Amino acid sequence: MNRSGKPVRSWRHRLRSFAGPKNRTQLLECLREAQQHGLLDADGLSMLEGVLEVSDLQARDIMVPRNQMICLRRDDPAQRVLSVVLDSGHSRFPVMAADSEDMVGILLAKDLLRLFALAPGKPFDIAQCIRAAVFVPESKRVNLLLKEFRLNRYHMAMVVDEYGSVAGLVTIEDVIEQIVGEIDDEYDVAHESNIRAEGEQQYFVRGGTRIEEFNEFFASNLPESEFDTIAGLVSQQFGRLPRRGEVVVIQGFEFRVVRADRRRIETLRVTPPARAATEDADAAGSAPDSG
């Protein structure tokens, strides 16, 4: 106590009251200032920003939507199971009941390989490989989900809506990518190319691909005046940063967001306009006026 009867605060308390950020906005400003002064590199700043943002995200924000999930059926024959596993390149697959949309478990590709290796020639039964599925609500906070992934040592969870129906799935990789950025997988475009053909009429395109490059590749005429990149053009069509699985059509091109976070669109799946429709339109446009 001092002479006036007021408590004397320690020098440590006074130091804490003056030093350091008081809220997240101030903390981010401090981090960005540190990066400007060379104390952090750009990647380090991005990861720290990701750590802070993860606590604001929910499972629904990062999940793979139900319509993009690659699933197996409880009664699928061995040939179809092997075909799906090999074609997709994934390591984990939700398994649905034979006659309904109910999820009965998760198949790990390594368990499938073990089954064929240890019991060659025996009748195939996928039930021998199915593991129990983990279910989490759409509203599950991503930071808590990451903690559960680590503590319980599982890598995939099914995301259910308020009615108990499966709305999508989320993996530990999806969570980590919110912090460290995109991790290369089967959806990634090769580093030497921004545009990669996936099939006859489907392509993976990096969000950072310049519109000029896109137009040259597809012989298209997307506007280049307002935005430089495909990600910028697609975001403008939504009026916001879209979430994974959302779709927009621009000049006949279907753009489906494959991977995105709260800061940028990473990868898009692009389906060009049907060639036949384009040829018909060209023919109609070049036909002589009968009038």
N, C-alpha and C positions, 0 to 999 in steps of 0.2 A: 504494500500500500504506500502511496506517496503522501505528502503532507495534506493534500486536499481530501484524502480518504478514498481516492480512486485506485483501483488495482493497477499495478505496474505490469505492462505486457513485456514478455521476454523479447530479446532481440530476434530470436527465431520466429516468433509470432509476427513481429513487425515486418520481418523480411518476407514471410509468406504473404502478408497482406499487400505488399507492393510488387513482388516479383511474380512472373508467370501469368499465363492466360487464364481468364476467368470462365470461359465457355468454349464450345467447340469451334465457333467461328474464329475466335482469337487464336486458338491452338493451330488451326489450319493456316492462319496468316503467319504465325511464327514458323511453321514448317516450310511454307513457301518462301519466306524470307531467308531461312537457313539454306534452302536450295539455291537461291539467287546468290548467296555468298559462298557457294561451293562446299558447304558443310554436308549437303545431301546431293546425290545425283538424281536425275529425273526418274529413274526406275525406283529408287528408294522412296522418293516423295509419293509416287503413284501407289506403291504398296502401303505406305502409311495412311494415305487417303482411303484406300480400300479397306483397311482394318477399321477405320472409323465409320465407314459406310455400312459395313456388314451388320452392325447392330440395328440398323434401320430397315434391313431387308427381311422379307418373309419368304417362306418356302415357295409360295406362288410366284414370287418375282424371278426366281432362277430355275424353276422346274422345267423339264422337258414336257410339253403338253401331251395329253393322252393320244391325240391324233398323230403324234410323231414317234410314239413309243414303238419299238420293235419287240413284239410279243410272240410267245409260243403257246400252243394249246396242249392241254393235259394228254390228249390222245394223238398228238402228232406222231407220224412214223419217223423212224430214225433218219431216213433220207431227207425229209423236209427239215428236221432239226439241224442236221449237219449243214445243209444248204444255207439256212438262215444264219447260222453261226459264222460260216466261212465268208459269206457275202457281206455281212454287216461289219465284221471286225471287232465287234463289242466283246466284252468278257463276261457280262451279266445280262440276263434276260428275264423279264417278268413272265410268268406262266399263268395262263388263264384256264378256267375250267373247260371241260370238253363241250358243254352245251350252254354256257352262259358267259357273261362278261366279268364274273368274279375272279379275283386274283387268288391263286392258290399257293404261290410261292415264287422263289427266284432260282433260276438255273445258272450255275457257274460253268463256263466253258471248260475249266480245268477238271471239274467233276465229270463232265461228259467224256473227256479224253480218258480219264482214269477208268470209267466204266467200260469203254471199248477196249482199252488195253488189258484189263484184268479179266474181262469176261467175253472174249471174242467168240462170235458165233451163237451166243445165247440170245433168246428173244429180248428185244429192246423194250424197256419200260422207263419212261422219263421220271416216274415217281421215285426211282432209286437215286436220282440226282437232285431232286427238288429240296431246297432249303426254305426255312420259314421266312416270310416277307415281313419287313418292318413298315409300319404305317405311321405317318405324321400328318397333322392338320395343315391346311394351306397357310394358316396364320402363324405357324411355327417360326420363331425368330432364327435367322440363319446362324448367328453366333452361338445360340444354344444348340442348334442342330449339329454344328461342327464339334461341339463339346461331346455330344452323344455319340457321334461317329467315332471319335477318338476313344472314349471310355468303353464303349461296347464293341469296338473293333468290327464294325460293319461299314460297307462302302456304298450302299444304295438303300433308299427308302421310297416307299410309295406315298404319294401326296393325295390326301382325300379331302373332299369338299365338306360343307356343313351337313350334307345329307348322307355322308359316308361313302359316296361314290369316288372311284379313283379318278383324279383330275390330271395326274401326271406322275413323274418320278424325278428324284433328285439324287445326285451322287456326291461323294466327298470331293470329287474333282470339280464339280460345279461350284461348290463353296470356295475351294481354294482359289479358283480362277477369279473370284471377286476381289481377291487380295493381290495375287501375283500377276494377273493378266492371263490371257489365253494360253492353254497348254496344248501342244500339238497332239492331234488325234486324227481319226479317220475323216473328220469333217474339214480339216484344214487344207487350204490351198497350198500347193507346193511353193516354197520360198521364191523360186525363180519365176513364178507366174502368178499374176493377180486373178486370173480367170482359168478355171479348170473344168473340162467337160466331165460330167458324171454319167451321162447317158446320151441318147440321141437328141433329146430335147430338154436337157437339164444341166445346169452349170453351177459350180460353187464360185462365188465372187467375193473378194475381199472388200470390206466396207471402204477402205482407203483407196480403192481403184479410182483413178481419174475418169471423169465422164468422157473426156476425149478418147481415152483408151477403150472404154466400153463401147462407144459409138463406132470406133474403127473396127473392133472385133466383131460386133453384131451387125454392122452396116445400118445402124440405127441413127436417130436424130434427137436424142434426149437433150434438153436445154443445158447449155454450158455457161450461161451468162451469170447466173446467181450463185451457183455452187460449183466447187471444183471436184468433189468426190461423189460417188454413188451413195455413200452413207448420208451425206448432207442432203442430197436430193430426196432420198427415201424418208428421212426424218422430217423434212419439210412437208411431205405429203401427209404424214401423220399429225403434224403440228406439235410433235413431242418426240422424245426418244422411245421407240417401240420396244416391246418385250419379245423374247424368243417365241417363235411360233406365229407371230402376227404377220399378216399378208397385206400387200397393197399392189394394185395394178397401175402401171404407168405406160401409156402408149402401147398397150397390149402385152407388155412384159410383166410377168408375175414375180414379185420380189417377196420371198419368205425369209424372215429373220431366223437364222440358224443359231447364231451366238451373238449376244450383246450384254453389256452391263449398263450401269446407270450413267456412264460417261460417253459411251460410243457403241456403234454397231461394228462388230468384228467381222462377221461372215454372213453372206446371204446365199440362198438357193434361188437361182433365177431360171424361170421357164419362159423362153421367147414366145412370141405369137406363133400360132400354127403356120407352117410353111404353106399349106394348101390354101388357108384363108388369105395369106398375104399374096399368093400368086393369083387367086381369084380376084382380089381387089385390084391388083395391078392390071389384070386383063380387062376388068370392067372400066378402069380408068383410061386405058388406051384404046378402047373400042370406039369406032366412029359414031358420031351422034346421028341416030336414025331420023331425028326430026330435022 
